[in-house]
Amino acid sequence: MTRRRENYLFEDDFGLSALAGEMAASSEPIDENDMFRLAASVAADGDGEGAVELGRDLDCLLRAGLSDDVLGTLWQAATGDDRLPAAIGADARDLLSRLAMSYPAPSGTGAPAPEPDTTSRADVIAEVRASAADPAGGAALSAALMVIVDHADEDLGLRLLIRFLKTRRVLVAKERYDRLTALGRRFDYSGPLVYDGLSVAWPPIDPARRDGEGDFGLSDLTWWFSWKWMEPTARDRLRVAVAADEEAHTPGSGAALVLVDVLRLLDSPLSDDTLATLWREATRRAYDPGRIGIGARDWLKTIADECRARLAEVAPDYRPVTPPVDEEYQDAVLREVRESAAVTGDGPAAALEEVVTRVDPELGYRLLLRMLAARTTPLGEEEYERHVALCRHFRFGAAYEAEAVELLRHR
């Protein structure tokens, strides 16, 4: 079956896989009392829904038909076999059964069972079978997880597989990581459930690659400054923003993408007034460095410094690379700038035209979309189709297209 839950309930892992993670993270050997203490913490998550998920997981695992030895092997693989006394590892069923008495599976509500998601189940099975080649696990673990998927719950099987990969620090290829992330979305997992603590063989940072789904670069950075924030200073906010990589990106990619845009602007002949107009309009005038005496170029240099600091921390071997400018759709972008009701007037429209013609049409288009998002003018059908074509030409992610274009269409 495929269990469904409201994805806002849990910010990270939950249920039995979360308990295994807590046990694996302990710096001291775990005894039975520790196990119950950690279980209580997991159960309290999600306003008490953690207890429901823990009870369901325990019931699924204990009813899966695993032998005592296989159950012990599976539980040790998820928690780290050097973290438990031998007695606990040898008697996993008894311990988990006692835990299940404290967290019983919820009774049925009478609602009809959901239709099985055969595609998700097949994809989970494929990942479980792939784990047969994983070091420190192999065929025995894969077989145990397959029993859980076949006879209990593919959701639990997937989470225990991810937990095993984290606990044993198995290096996961980027392609497999992407598959696990996509599966996690189908099961309504929060992003950290998959990526926090997972060892990924990341490819080198490449600003020309479009792995992410959302906005990126300077246009995305302006979004971070378009409302009030919790950080004490603008520089603190900036530091957080350039470190916020999308889950599909190699760490440091967010900073690299911002840096490309900033360096292009700094190397351009655009005036300080033009640069200030771009920032001010894209941020909805929520944060204007000029009000505190910081010039537009100085602000861009500050952004570049924070990007370099982030890259030095997570990708010290990276050297900034500026992809070639894509000028094929320059005229198409100019048309949208000139015909958009949202950027009429000499200031914003003229500034965007300069970016499109003298810096980078793609950057100009992203800044246009950011300004459109700040207005309330809806897109007509023909205008909408042109924007979709531009988004797809520039290889923007599905989430970006939906946010930047679909929402404007339905205003």
N, C-alpha and C positions, 0 to 999 in steps of 0.2 A: 504494500500500500504506500501511498504518498501522504504524509501528514502535512497539513498546512497550518500556519499560524500567522498572526499579525507581525510583520517584520520589524515593527518599532519596539516590540517588547524586549528584545535582547540586543544589546550593543555589541556583543561578542558571542563566544560559544555558550552553550547551555546544556542542561541535562547531563547524561552520563559522560559524554565526551568532555564537557567542561570540568566535571569532577576528576576525570583522568588527567586533565591538564593541570589542575591544581595540585594533584599528587605528584606529577612529574616535575613541577616547578619547586617542590619543597627541597630545601637544602639539607634536611635531616631525614632519617628513616621514618617511615609512616607506620604507626600502629593503628589498631582498630579505633581507638578514641579519636585519633587525628582524622581518620577517614570520615567519621560521623561529624566531626566539627567542620571539615571542609564541605561535606555534603549539605550541612545546614546553610552555609554561605551560598552555595549554588542554588539551593531551594528558595532562598529569599529573593533571588533576582527576578526582575520583571513583575514587581508587586505581587510576589507569591506564585506567579505562573511557572517559575523555575521548579517548584515542587511538583507541579503537574507533569512537566516534561521529564523530570528525573524519574517519577513514578512510571511513566509510560516506557521510558528507555529500559529501566530495570525489568519491567514485565516482559518486554520484547526480548531482551537478552536471555533471561532465564527460561523463556518458553521456546527459544530458537532450536532446541534439540542438540546443542553442543555437548560433547562429553566433558567430564570434569577437567581432564587434561587439556583439551582444546580451549575450554573456557578460561582456564588459568593462563595458558599461553597468550590468548588474545588480550586478556586484561593486563598482563605484564607488558605486552608490547605497547599498549596504549599509555601505561603509566610509567614505564621505565623499570626494567626488572631489577636494577640495582637500587631502587628506591623502596622496595618492600622486603621485609623479612621473609625468609623462605617459607615459614609457616603460613603466611598470608597468601603467597603465591600458590601454595599447594592446596589451599582451601578457599579458593576464590568464590565458588558457588555458595558455600555456607555464609561467607561474609556479605556477599551481594544479596543473598536471601534475607539476612537480618536487616540489611539496609532497606530492602523492599518492604519490610514490615513497617518501617517508619515512614516510607513514602510509597503508599500503595497506588497502583494505577487507578485513574479516575474511572468511575462507572460510566456506561454509555448514556448519552443524552437522548437517544431515540431518533436522532437525525440520521438520514440515509448516508451510507458510506460513500465517499467521493469515488468517481470513476477513476480506475487506475491510470496513471500517467505512464503509458508503456514506453514512450520515447525517453523520458527521464530515467526510468528503471533500466532500460537497455544501456544508457550511457553510464549509469552507476556501475552496472555489471562490467562494462568495458574497463573502467578505471580500477575496479577491484581485481580483475584479471591481470591488468598491467602491473599490479603490486606484487605479483609472483616473482618479478625480476628485481624487486627492491632489495637492497642489502639489509641484513638484520631482521628480515621478515620472511620473505620468500613464499614458497608454495603453501606452507602450513597456515600462515596468516591469511593469504588470499582465500584458501579453502574455508576458513572459519568465517570470514566476512561474507563469502558467497552464501553460506548457510543462513546468515542473518538476513541478507537481501532476499533470498528465495523464500524463507519461511517466517520472516518477522517484519522487517521494515527497512526499505532502501535508504530512508532518511538517516536512521541510526547507523546503517552500514557505511554510508558516505562520511558521516561525521567521525566515526571511529577510524576510518581510513585516513582522513585528514589529520586527526590527532596522532595517529601512529607516525605519519610522515614528519610531523613536528617533533614528537618526542625523540625519535631516532635520528633526527636531523638529516633525513634523506634529501639529497639535492634533486630538486624537481626541475625538469626542463621547462622553458618558457611556454612551449606549446601545451604541455600538460597543465601548467598553472592556469593558462587561459581556459582550458576545458573545465577545470575544477571551479574557477570563478564563475563561468557561465552556468554550471550546475548549481552552484550556491545561489545564484539569482533565482533559478527556477524553484528552489526550495525556500525562498524568502529569507535566506540567511543575510545577516549584515556582512559587509565587506570584511571586517576584521576576523570573522570566524574562519575565513579561508586564509587571508594573507598574514595575519599577525603571527609571527614565530615560524613561518614556513620558509625553508631555505630554497631560494629560486636561483637558477642559473641565468641571471639576467643578461641580455645582449648589451653591447656597448650603447651608451646614449647616442641617439641620432635624431637631431631636431627635424629631419625630413620625414621621419617615420610617423605615421598617424595611428598609434595604438589606442589612444584614449577615445572616450565617447563624448566628452564635454568640451567646453570652451578651453582655450589655452593661451599662453603667451601674455602679452600686455593687456589684451582685451579681457582676459579672465582676471588679471590682477586688478583692473579697475572695478570689477564686480566686488572684490573684497573691500573696497573703500567706498562703496555706494550707500552705506548706512553706518550707524553707530556700531562700535566694536568694544570688546571687553579689555583688550590689551591697553596698557597704560600710555603708550606713545604710538605714533604712526610708524616709527621704525620697528617697534615690537610687532605691530600688525603686519608689516612688510615681511619680517623674518618668518612669521608663521605662514604667510601666504605662499612664499616661494618654496617652502618645504612641503607644501601640500600636494604631493604627487598623486595622480590618479592611480588606482589599483592596477591598471594594465601597464603602467609605465615603469621603466627602469628607474630606481631611486635617483633623484637628481634631474630627471627629465623636465619636470616643471620649471625648475630654475633655468635650465638650458634654453627652453622655449621662450621664457620671458627675456632672457639675455639676448637672444637673436633679435627680437623686436626692438629692444632698447638700443642695442648697438647700431642697428640700421637707422634709427631716428637720430642718434647722436652723431652719426657719420653723414647725415643728410644736410642739405642747405636750409631746412625748415627753420624759421625764426623762433625765438623764445615765445613770442605771442601765439604763434600757431601751435606749438607744442603745449602751451598752457591751455589753449582752447580745447584741444583734443582730450587732455586729461580731465578738465573740468566738466565737459559735456558727457563724457563716457561714465564718469562717476556720479552723475546727476547732481553735480555741484555739492556733494556731501563732504568732500575733503579737498580743499584748495591749498596746496603748499604756499602759494603766493601770499596768502593772508598772513602768514607768519614769516614772510621775508625770504622764502626759499624759491629761487628761480626754477623754471621748468627744466632746464638742462642740468642744474645741480640736483634736482629731484631724480631725474633719470640716472644720473651718475650714482646716486645713493642706491637706487634699485639695482643697478649693475653690481655695485659692491656687495650687496646682500646675496645676489645670485652667485657671485664668485665664491663667497664664503660658504654657502650651502654646497656648492660643487666640490670645494676643497675638502669638505667634511665627508661626503658620501661617495664621491667619484674623483679622487685626487689625480688620477691619470688623464682625466678628460681635458681636452683643449677646445675652446669654443670654435665651432664650425658654423658658417653661415651658408645655408642651402641657396642655390640659385633662385632668383626671383622669377615667379611664374607670371609672364606678361600676356599670356594668351587671352585671358578674359578681362583685360584692363578696360576695354571699352564697355563691356557689359557691367562691370562694377561702377564705372563712371555714370552710366545711365541710371542705376539705382540711386546713386548719391544725388544726382540732379533732379530726379523725379520724386524723391521721397519727401512727403509732406512733413516728416518728423525733423528734418535738418534744413529747413528753409532758412534763409538769412545768410548774410555774408560770412559770419563767423564759422559755425560748424560745417556748413557745406564747403566753403572755401578751404578749410583746414583738411577735410577729408579728401577733397580733390587733389590737394598737394601730396598727401600720403599715397594716394593711388597712382599718381603720375610721376612722383619724384622719389618714392621710397619702395613701396611694395603693394600691389593691388590686393593681395590676400589680407595683409594687415589692415589696409583701408577698409576692406569689406567687413572684417571682424569688428572693427571699431564702429562701423555703421550699424551692424546688428546690435551692438551694445547700446548705441544711442536709440535705436528703434525700441529696444526693450524698456527704455526709460519713459517712452511716450505711450499714448493710448490709441494712436491711429491704427485701425485694423488694415490688413492687407486685402486688396482685391484679388480675385481668382487668378487673373493673368499675372499680376505682380507676384503672387504666391508661387506660381509655377516657375517664374524666372529665378526667384530666390532658392527654390529647391534645386534647380539646375546648377546654380553657383555653389551651393553647399556640397553637392556631389562632385562637382569638378575639383573643388579644393580638398576633397576627401575628408570632410568633417564627419565626426561620429554621429550615430543615430540620435543620441541624447541631445547633442548640440543642435542638430537640425530640428528636433522636436521642440526644444526650448526656445530657439531663436526664431523659428518660422511657423511651426504648427500653432503655437499659442497666439501669435499675432494674427493668424488667419481666422481664429475663432473668437477674437475679441468683439 
